[in-house]
Amino acid sequence: DDQEGGGDSMEKLSPWASESLSWISAASKNDALKHRFMQSFPNAQNQGDKKPLEFSKFAMACQSSGDNDRVYLTKVKRSRLPILRRIFRPLLQDLFVFKVVNSLFGHLGILGIEDFDTLQKYLGEWMTMVATDIAKSNMSGTWRPMVRWLQDLILNAYDISQQEQQTLDDDFLRKTAKLESLMKFCMEMEDLPKAFLLAVICMEAVSSASIQLELKTYGKITQLESVQPWEDLLRKLRVCLLVSLRLAGDVSPTGGIEPLTVSSVSRPDIFSVYSWIARDELSLSHDNQVVIALESACLSSSLAFYPSTVDGDSTRRKKTIFLSCNDPRQGVSLRNPTGLTNDTNSRSLLFFLKDHARFTPHLAANRALILASLWGKTPEHLYLLKHAISALRTVVDRVEGFSLAVLVEIYQSRIRPVCRAMLFGFGEHELSEDVVSPLIEDPVWLCEFITVVKQILSMIIECMSKMPSVNASKNLEPSEMWPPLRECPVLNVLVRKLRDVQLQLSSVELHHTIFFAFEMTRSIESLESVVPSFASLFLIGTLFSEMPPMPKGSIQQKGLLDKAIVDHAEKTSGPVVDNFTRINDVVLFAKALGLDAKYVRTQYLIEMIRLGKDTSINDLLGASSPSLDRALFAEKVVQIICSRLNATITSLKSTKNYRGILSLLDADASRWVREEAAKCSPSQQHRNARASLITTYSMAMRVQSMSESLDNSLSAKSNALSLMSGTLLKAVQAQEQEAVMSV
């Protein structure tokens, strides 16, 4: 609305006319859209159109109707445009010459009711070529040739019907008053600023003509009823312009070539609003948690509004829309998001379509697809794929009917070809060897990529277990918003694509196992020797084919599993609260080897204790006791406690002030502790971490409690350790207190 107040003529601009000029201005400032939209807004008219047209060319562009005196222009649009530019040129001058247009069409014999739609079509085509600066002159003041011509077109059609005493049904009269052919033309225009401009002119003409028709028809046709569809169309065009400018024209971030028009957006199977919002979110941040927080804020915002409703008509809210469209950050590449700012004037796209914030998995799925697509173009930027995996975590945690399809699509199209090239070379020509080969040879990139592969395969397995319990698609509540809430066409395509094939769990698990083993061995030869179908892995159809099971039970396989458990325990930092999520991929590997999750969980806790991370698993140990192999746990932890106590006794022996404490210990128990500690392998002794007596005593008490229901031997051992560690703790604490008091 900043166009208002720019002179006498500008002061007379209606709010809709002012908004139209603002959209033209905004589009001209957007480098990405300037060439797409502004081609139909040349600085000056085509100089060739000002020259007289040779009659032969005019005649060639005409065609007879055959059975009457009417002469229509050729059906070839390119050939009739030069004629239309000349016929409608008087509408760009002043009110006193606009009737020349009707005179020309009258000579061609096409001013009858049956030609009403044709004339609208001709005007629409001409409007797509007219210069903007001249079009502006028709949007303010009383003397507006275009508006007057359209107004007369409507009234003449009605008058002719009355003079010829034709009985026209009410529906036809209403269509005539509303200029429905031009409305359809505007809905299908790709040049959105020009569509808005034409719609404003048409609405002004309809408004003026319908006032007179309301009187002539005794209210059968009303101004309100005639103008309302045009106002609705203008609000829809407002949304299309907002989306197009905000996204810098990238309205199909996951693919598609359909132009953005009101008509195409109204169809449920072309554009995805979720994809639009996801693309806009990624221009702000790739961090999944940050984006989810943004969605929550938009959903709860009392300031958010829908541009497609009357709420978007106020001057203040229009200003908010234009500030969002003119945000300079939108020119920044999606690969380098600008981050969220405190600039409350520039709103995200979700602010104007906030009902979609309720569908977090839909938005996360579209973000993952966009990020994976970006990574596919620049595979060296692995951070893009990592952020995609983070978004996929949300898709799996809040599982929907499309979750598995999205996971499979990203794996099949982006990740699988790299895996195949990594293990078997570039013979299938799915990837550029010059681009990908140096990355595979980079140990840092390779390590991070392998982690991503394991994550997505484990998520596919997890999602397959959840899919049978997924509810049918939710009923979408009606909303004032346009486009309305509806299913995502991007995700629906993937669901249909996956429905045509049958994903095989055994094959997915085998691929996960292979990559898990490859991560630890980095030896393709060792994998070939234990996997009969190794050569067919990571082909495009392998996940959908039954694969022969991998041989189980070898010492080498169990050694790999134990190594994986130790690696995960060593990498664990901070408290492990109440679940084993971080070792899901190890559990899957164990399952492929014929071992159950109980062994993996038990061994993981044992290794955490061996590394001195007792406090990190306090809560987890208490909550998971029923799901552990308690006999194995007690046996191994007893050995670890013996190693700790033996180290403590050895340390006390070397300290003069504490030697007396050792006399309190049972000699047989001390000898047994020393013998048990010696049973630890060199690698275990290397991992055995020093722990305080308090920590050791606490663990001994816990093992004692767990051993009560086990065999007598384990129970006796745990009781002895609890007694010894308690005795040592009390004696050392007493000795330390005595030393403090003596000072």
Residue pairs with C-beta under 8 A, 6 or more apart in sequence:
1 15
1 18
1 19
1 22
1 315
1 318
1 319
2 22
2 319
2 322
3 10
3 13
3 18
3 21
3 22
3 25
4 10
4 11
4 13
4 18
5 11
9 140
9 141
10 18
10 140
12 140
12 141
13 21
13 139
13 140
14 139
14 140
14 200
14 204
15 313
15 315
16 200
16 203
16 231
16 234
17 139
17 140
17 200
17 204
19 196
19 234
19 238
19 318
20 139
20 193
20 196
20 197
20 200
21 136
21 139
22 318
22 322
23 192
23 193
23 196
23 241
24 41
24 132
24 193
24 197
26 241
26 245
26 322
26 325
26 326
27 33
27 34
27 37
27 38
27 192
27 193
27 241
27 245
28 34
28 38
28 41
29 326
30 245
30 248
30 249
30 325
31 331
32 248
32 249
32 250
32 331
33 244
33 245
33 248
33 249
36 191
36 249
37 191
37 192
37 193
37 194
39 191
40 128
40 129
40 191
40 194
41 131
41 132
41 193
41 194
42 131
43 131
43 133
44 131
45 85
45 131
45 134
46 85
49 82
49 85
49 86
49 89
53 82
53 83
53 86
57 82
58 83
60 74
60 79
61 73
61 74
61 79
61 80
61 82
61 83
62 71
62 72
62 73
62 74
62 108
63 71
63 72
63 73
63 74
63 75
64 70
64 71
64 72
65 71
65 72
68 109
69 109
70 108
70 109
70 110
70 112
70 115
71 108
71 109
71 110
72 108
72 110
72 118
73 79
73 80
73 83
73 84
73 122
74 80
77 125
80 125
81 125
81 126
81 129
84 122
84 125
84 126
84 129
85 126
85 129
87 101
87 104
87 105
87 122
87 126
88 101
88 122
88 123
88 126
88 130
90 97
90 98
90 100
90 101
90 145
91 98
91 101
91 138
91 145
91 146
91 149
92 130
92 134
92 135
92 137
92 138
92 145
93 145
94 143
94 145
95 143
95 144
95 145
95 148
97 145
98 145
98 146
98 148
98 149
101 149
102 111
102 149
102 152
102 156
105 111
105 115
105 119
110 118
110 119
111 119
111 156
112 160
113 157
113 160
113 161
113 166
116 153
116 157
116 176
116 181
117 181
119 153
120 153
120 179
120 181
120 182
120 185
121 181
121 185
123 149
123 150
123 182
124 181
124 182
124 185
124 186
124 189
124 198
127 135
127 194
127 197
127 198
127 201
128 189
128 191
128 194
132 197
135 197
138 144
138 145
138 146
138 147
138 201
139 197
139 200
139 201
144 201
144 204
146 201
146 205
147 201
147 204
147 205
147 208
148 205
149 205
150 179
150 182
150 201
150 202
150 205
150 206
150 209
151 205
151 208
151 209
153 205
154 176
154 177
154 179
154 205
154 206
154 209
154 210
154 213
155 209
155 212
155 213
157 176
158 173
158 176
158 177
158 213
158 216
161 168
170 220
173 213
173 217
173 220
173 221
174 221
174 225
174 226
177 206
177 209
177 210
177 213
177 221
177 226
178 206
178 226
178 229
178 230
179 202
179 205
179 206
182 198
182 202
183 199
183 202
183 229
183 230
183 233
184 263
185 198
186 195
186 198
186 199
186 202
186 233
186 237
186 262
187 195
187 233
187 261
187 262
187 263
187 266
188 261
188 262
188 263
189 195
189 198
189 261
190 259
190 260
190 261
192 237
192 240
192 241
192 244
192 260
192 261
193 241
195 237
195 261
195 262
196 234
196 237
196 238
196 241
199 230
199 233
199 234
199 237
200 234
202 230
203 227
203 230
203 231
203 234
206 226
206 227
206 230
207 223
207 226
207 227
209 226
210 221
210 222
210 223
210 225
210 226
210 227
211 223
213 221
213 226
214 221
214 222
214 223
233 262
235 307
235 308
235 309
235 312
235 313
235 482
236 262
236 265
236 266
236 308
236 482
237 262
238 307
238 308
238 312
238 321
239 265
239 307
239 308
239 352
239 482
239 483
240 260
240 261
240 262
240 265
241 325
242 307
242 321
242 324
242 325
242 349
242 352
243 251
243 260
243 276
243 349
244 251
244 260
245 325
245 326
245 330
246 280
246 324
246 325
246 327
246 330
246 349
247 253
247 276
247 279
247 280
247 330
247 349
248 330
248 331
250 279
251 260
251 271
251 276
252 258
252 271
252 275
253 275
253 276
253 278
253 279
253 366
253 370
253 373
254 272
254 275
254 366
254 369
254 370
254 373
254 490
256 270
256 271
258 264
258 270
258 271
260 271
264 270
264 271
265 271
265 483
266 483
268 486
268 487
268 489
269 489
269 492
270 489
271 483
271 489
272 366
272 488
272 489
272 490
272 491
273 353
273 356
273 483
273 486
273 488
274 356
274 359
274 362
274 363
274 365
274 366
274 488
274 490
274 491
275 366
275 369
275 370
275 488
275 490
276 349
276 353
277 349
277 350
277 353
277 356
277 363
277 366
278 363
278 364
278 366
278 367
278 369
278 370
279 334
279 366
279 370
280 348
280 349
280 350
281 291
281 294
281 295
281 348
281 350
281 363
281 367
282 291
282 334
282 337
282 367
282 370
282 371
283 329
283 330
283 332
283 334
283 337
283 338
284 291
284 294
284 329
284 337
284 338
284 339
284 340
284 348
285 291
285 294
285 337
285 339
285 340
286 337
286 371
286 383
286 384
286 387
287 387
287 390
288 364
288 367
288 387
288 390
288 391
288 393
288 394
290 340
291 363
291 367
292 360
292 364
292 394
294 340
294 348
294 350
295 350
295 357
295 360
295 363
296 357
298 304
298 348
298 350
298 351
298 354
298 357
299 354
299 357
299 358
301 351
301 354
303 351
304 351
304 352
304 354
305 311
305 312
305 317
305 352
306 312
306 352
306 353
306 480
306 481
306 482
307 317
307 321
307 352
308 480
308 481
308 482
309 480
309 481
311 317
312 318
312 321
320 345
320 347
321 352
323 345
323 346
323 347
324 346
324 347
324 348
324 349
324 351
324 352
327 346
329 338
329 346
332 338
334 370
334 374
335 374
335 378
335 381
335 384
350 356
350 357
353 481
355 479
355 481
355 485
356 362
356 363
356 485
357 363
360 394
360 398
361 394
361 395
361 398
361 399
361 400
361 402
361 403
362 400
362 402
362 488
362 491
364 391
364 392
364 394
364 395
365 391
365 392
365 395
365 400
365 402
365 403
365 406
365 488
365 491
366 488
366 490
366 491
367 387
367 388
367 391
368 388
368 389
368 391
368 392
368 395
368 406
368 410
369 388
369 406
369 409
369 410
369 490
371 384
371 385
371 387
371 388
371 391
372 384
372 385
372 388
372 410
372 413
372 414
373 414
374 381
374 384
375 381
375 382
375 384
375 385
375 388
375 414
376 413
376 414
378 384
379 418
379 435
379 436
379 439
380 439
380 445
382 445
382 448
382 449
382 452
385 414
385 415
385 449
385 452
386 448
386 452
388 410
389 452
389 455
389 456
392 406
392 407
392 410
392 456
392 459
393 459
395 403
395 406
395 407
396 403
396 407
396 459
396 462
396 463
396 466
399 463
399 466
399 467
399 470
400 470
401 470
401 472
401 473
401 495
402 488
402 491
402 492
402 494
402 495
403 463
403 466
403 467
403 470
404 460
404 463
404 464
404 467
404 498
404 503
405 491
405 494
405 495
405 497
405 498
406 491
406 494
407 456
407 459
407 460
407 463
408 460
408 494
408 498
408 503
408 543
409 494
409 497
409 498
410 456
411 456
411 457
411 460
411 543
412 540
412 543
415 452
415 453
415 456
416 538
416 540
417 428
417 430
417 431
418 431
418 436
418 440
418 449
419 453
419 515
419 538
420 428
420 430
420 537
420 538
420 539
421 428
421 430
421 431
421 433
421 436
421 437
421 440
422 440
422 446
423 518
423 524
423 537
423 538
424 535
424 538
426 433
426 436
426 437
439 445
439 446
439 449
440 446
447 519
450 515
450 518
450 519
451 519
453 515
454 512
454 515
454 516
454 519
454 585
455 585
457 508
457 511
457 512
457 515
458 512
458 584
458 585
458 588
460 503
460 508
461 505
461 508
461 509
461 512
461 588
462 584
464 503
464 505
464 508
473 487
476 484
476 485
476 486
476 487
477 485
478 484
478 485
479 485
501 544
502 544
503 543
503 544
504 543
504 544
504 545
504 546
504 547
506 546
506 547
506 549
507 542
507 543
507 544
507 545
507 546
507 547
508 543
509 588
509 591
509 592
510 531
510 533
510 537
510 547
510 549
510 550
510 592
511 537
511 538
511 542
511 543
512 585
512 588
512 589
512 592
513 550
513 588
513 589
513 592
513 593
514 527
514 531
514 534
514 537
516 560
516 564
516 585
516 586
516 588
516 589
517 526
517 527
517 560
517 589
518 524
518 527
520 560
520 563
520 564
520 567
521 527
521 560
526 556
527 534
528 534
528 535
530 550
530 551
530 554
530 556
530 557
531 537
531 550
532 548
533 547
533 548
536 542
536 545
536 547
550 592
550 593
552 592
552 593
552 594
553 593
553 594
557 593
558 593
558 595
560 589
561 586
561 589
561 590
561 593
561 595
561 600
562 603
564 586
564 589
565 583
565 586
565 600
565 603
565 604
565 607
566 607
566 687
568 582
568 583
568 586
568 604
569 604
569 607
569 608
569 610
569 611
569 613
570 607
570 611
572 582
572 608
572 613
572 616
573 616
574 616
575 615
575 616
575 617
575 618
575 619
576 582
576 608
576 616
576 617
576 619
576 620
577 619
577 620
578 619
578 620
578 623
579 620
580 587
580 597
580 600
580 601
580 604
580 620
580 624
583 600
583 601
583 604
586 600
586 604
587 597
587 600
587 601
590 596
590 597
590 599
590 600
591 597
597 627
598 627
598 628
598 629
599 629
599 632
601 624
601 627
601 628
602 628
602 629
602 632
602 633
603 632
605 617
605 620
605 621
605 624
605 628
605 633
606 632
606 633
606 636
606 637
606 640
607 687
608 614
608 616
608 617
609 617
609 637
609 640
609 699
610 640
610 684
610 687
610 688
610 689
611 687
611 689
612 689
612 690
612 691
612 695
613 689
614 691
614 695
614 698
614 699
615 695
621 702
625 706
630 706
630 707
630 709
630 710
631 710
631 711
631 714
633 703
633 706
634 703
634 706
634 707
634 710
634 714
634 718
635 714
637 699
637 703
638 676
638 703
638 714
638 717
638 718
638 721
639 676
639 677
639 679
639 680
640 688
641 696
641 699
641 700
641 703
641 721
641 725
642 672
642 673
642 676
642 677
642 721
643 676
643 677
643 680
643 685
643 688
644 688
644 690
644 691
644 696
645 673
645 677
645 696
645 721
645 724
645 725
645 728
646 673
646 674
646 676
646 677
647 677
647 688
647 690
648 693
648 696
648 728
649 662
649 665
649 670
649 673
649 674
649 728
652 658
652 659
652 661
652 662
652 728
652 732
653 659
653 662
657 735
657 739
658 732
658 735
661 728
661 731
661 732
661 735
662 670
664 727
664 731
665 724
665 727
665 728
666 724
669 720
669 723
669 724
670 724
672 720
673 721
673 724
680 688
693 725
693 728
693 729
693 732
694 729
696 725
697 722
697 725
697 726
697 729
700 718
700 721
700 722
700 725
700 726
701 722
703 718
703 721
703 722
704 715
704 718
704 719
704 721
704 722
706 718
707 714
707 715
707 717
707 718
707 719
708 715
